[in-house]
Amino acid sequence: MSKPQYHYHSRKFLNKTNGLAAIEATVDLTGHYKDVTVTISDCSRMVSLDFGFRDRKGKREMQAKLNNLISELVVLSNAIDEVDV
């Protein structure tokens, strides 16, 4: 019995009312190479991060990278909270 195929895609705009800033997440687990991509864009630039993996070890390493990125963004958000403007 084979494992079920999995694909996920999400795009969320970062501005509340207008503008093109967005975050897009794609997970494609349908092939041998598991492709996980996060793209962050503002009005004029785009950064794409690839977190793909092939095996369990690669999956653990990918999840550690992703969790590290998330943790750093939380720290950044908390630091900004401290700014008095």
N, C-alpha and C positions, 0 to 999 in steps of 0.2 A: 504494500500500500504506500503510495507516494504522499509526501507532505503537500498540503494545499498551497497554491500559488498566492502571493500577496503583493498588492500594489496600493500605495497611499500617496495622495497629492493634496496639498493645502496651500492656499495663497491668502494672506491677510494684509490688508492695507494698514499702514502704520499711522497715517493721519486720520483724524476724526471726520473732517469734512471734505477736503480736496487734496490733490497732489498724488504723485505716483509712488511714494515711498512704500515699500512692501517687504514682507518676508514670505518666501516660498519654500516649502519642504516637500521633497519627493523621496519615496522609498519604493524600490523595485526589487523584490525578492524572487522574481520569476526565473532568473538564470543562475548559472553556476556562480558568477560574481554578483554579490549583493550590493546594489547601488543605492547609496543614501546621500542626498545632496540638499544643502541649505543655501539659498540665495537671498541676499539682503541687498536692497536697492534703495537709492534715494532718487531725486529728480534727474540726476545726470550720471551717476556712477552705480556700478554693480559689483558685488563680491560674491563669488560662488565657492562654497566649501564642500569638498567631496569626502565622505566618511565611509566609503565602500569597504567591503570585506569579503573573504572567501571561506573562512572557517571559524570555529568557535573562538580560537585565540584572537583572530582578527576582529571578531564581533566584540569581545571583551575590551580590546584596545580601542575600538571605535567608540564604544559606549563611554569609556574613560575620557576620551578626548571631548566628546559631546558634553558630558557632565562637567568637565573642567571649564568649558566655554560657558555653560549655563551658570556655574558658580561665580565666574568672573563677572558676568553681566549683572548678577544679583549684587555683588560687592560694588560694582560701578553705580548701580541704581541707588544703593544705600549711601554711597559717598555723595551723590548729587543731592540726596535728601538733606544732608548736612549744610549745604550751601544756603546762605541767607541772602536772598535777593528781594 
